[in-house]
Amino acid sequence: MSIVDQQCPAVTSRTVVPLALDTAGVVSSAGVGLQPLADALRLGTAGGGQPPAAREAEDYPPLTLRPADFPAADLLGTKGLNRLTRAEQLGMAACTLALEPVSDRSGTGVVLGSAVGSSGGVGRFTRDTFVQERPDMVNPSAFPGTLMNATAGRTAIRHGLTDANATVSGGPLASLHALRFARNTLVAGHAHRLLTGGVEELSPQSAWAWHRAGSLAPGTALGEGAAVFALRTVPDGATGESPLALVMAVETGFAAGGPLAVARRLTTCVRHALARSGVGAADVAVVAPGAAGRRGWAGVEERALREALDGPDGSPDGRHLLRVQEVLGETHGAGVALQVAAVVARWHDPHLDTRGERAALVTSVGPDGSVGCAVLLHPDRGV
């Protein structure tokens, strides 16, 4: 189910409850972890690995692919690995990496965003119901991987996590909806810590869907990946252990009526998120837009940023644009999570001095008119 607000709520209070982003688990075409991602963003390129093997008569369309490069067996072990879908391997690997530094895992849950879970798993299982011998002689062990919540569920079982467990759909904004879901859950006191992020696999089924629909922007590669963060609330403004970043606000919205209406809605969301965070437009030093990989939507997002941030192309002097899609490709449901990871990677890149950067803005726009943003605060700048 997609969690989409009809309107961005009005700002009724300046009270803000920040979330501490303590750890990050990242798997992308740049490699494993934050530093390979930081290097790829700084250099403007990511090598990537080999695309997941196609099965039977499946093959990939003539698209540029940016598959994730990660040692699944080293991160997850070999037991049962061949029964996991690509999405499960990516998501579980990212969750495992995010959980590694956490010593006390009590009160921890999992909230992930994904478009459909495993597109390849769903496609293959559905096909088998038509082509295998009757009565539907399908492989029953493949069925769990077709469930959207498979990755979150398997992660909780693997690590003994007994708190909130959810998967949120929502197309390219899936990770942002998951982040908002996690924020509400934590602020309401229903969990102490949540592993939150997004996952998207590369499969022949999803690649053909993109190719046939013609939805990719010219020159954009199709990628995959997962980024997961350990989030907790910050009581009374005291951050406690030094976090990687602070998540100050998450806003989502929806607009019908065409691109101009969508741009206006995103502008409203950005303004409300900044006001709720106590952050001025001039404080936003980094912008990570998310619509560049989808044909026709980058201009809508840029228009909204110009209006909200009062600068040409949303990038006045001194503001850095993180164009994640140019490096990692279009990663759909994992896109926002990887944009957040890109901001965190930049702020902790030893090759850059980012101590003067106070805040970052992450945005995204969906083809259905859904919009959203998140405001992050540099850990060295305080609340």
Residue, then its C-alpha position, 0 to 999 in steps of 0.5 A: m500500500s502506498i502511503v501518500d498524503q493528499q496535502c502536505p500538512a500545515v506547519t502548526s509548531r516549530t517543535v521538532v523531534p530529530l532522528a539520529l542516523d547512527t549507522a548506514g549499510v549501503v550496497s550499490s554499483a559503487g560497491v559496499g559501504l559509504q566510502p566507495l559511494a563517496d569515491a564514486l560521487r566525487l569521481g562521477t562514475a561507478g564501475g558496478g559488477q555483473p548483472p544478475a544472471a538471466r534464467e531460461a529464455e529471459d534476457y536483458p533489453p538493450l539498456t545500460l545496466r549498473p548492477a550492484d557489486f557485492p559479495a553476498a556469500d561473504l555478507l550473508g553466508t552460503k546457507g540458503l543463499n540460493r533460495l533468496t531473491r536478488a532483492e532479499q540478498l541486497g536488502m538483507a546485506a544492507c541491513t546486516l551492515a547497518l546492524e553490525p555496530v549496534s551492540d544492544r539490538s533490543g527494541t529494534g525493528v525494520v521498515l523498508g521501502s520497495a516498489v514491488g519487492s522482487s520483480g524477478g521473483v514475482g515474474r518467474f513465479t507467475r510465469d510458472t503458474f501458466v507453463q508448469e504442469r497442472p495442477d500448478m506444479v510450481n516450486p513452493s519454496a519460491f513463493p516466500g520471495t514473491l511477498m513484498n515483505a520478504t526482505a524485512g521479514r527474513t532480516a528480522i528472523r535472521h537477527g532476532l528483531t522483534d519490534a515493528n516490521a513493515t514494507v512500504s510501497g510507493g514507486p520512486l518514493a517508496s524509501l521516502h514513505a518508509l522513512r516517514f513511516a519510521r519517523n512516525t513510529l519512533v516519535a510515537g514510541h512504538a520502537h527504540r530503533l528502526l532499520t530504515g531504507g529501501v531496496e530495488e533489484l535489477s531483473p530482466q522483468s523490470a528492465w523490460a518494463w522500463h524499456r517498453a515504457g520508455s520511461l528512462a531519461p535519455g542516457t540514464a542507466l538502470g541500476e539496483g541497490a539498497a541503503v539502510f540506516a539505523l534510526r532512533t529519536v533524539p530526546d531533548g535535543a541531546t544526540g548522545e552517541s555521535p550520529l552520522a546525520l540528523v533527520m529533521a523532517v520528512e514530508t510527502g504529498f500528492a497533486a493531480g492536474g499536470p506537471l505545474a501542479v506537481a511542481r507547486r506541491l513539491t515546493t510546498c512540501v520543501r517549504h514546510a519541511l524546512a520550516r518544521s526543521g528550523v532551517g532556512a533556505a540559505d542553510v541548505a548546502v546540499v541538494a540531492p534531487g531524485a527525478a533525473g532518471r525518469r523522462g520528463w520529470a527532472g524539469v518539474e523537480e528543478r522548477a520546484l527547487r527554484e521556487a523553494l530555494d530562491g536560486p537558479d536551478g535550485s543551486p545558488d552559489g555555494r550549494h552542491l548538487l548530488r546527482v546520484q542517478e548519473v552515477l548509480g543509475e535509476t534505482h526506483g524504490a531504493g532511489v531516495a534511500l541511496q540519495v540519503a546515503a549519498v549525502v551521508a557519504r559526502w559529509h563523511d568523505p575524508h577527501l572533502d571538508t564539509r564542516g561548513e555545510r549545515a543542512a541537506l535536502v533530498t527530494s523526489v517526484g513520482p509519475d503519478g503526481s506523488v512528491g516528497c522531501a527530507v531535511l538532513l542536518h550535518p552532525d557537526r552543526g547541532v540541532 
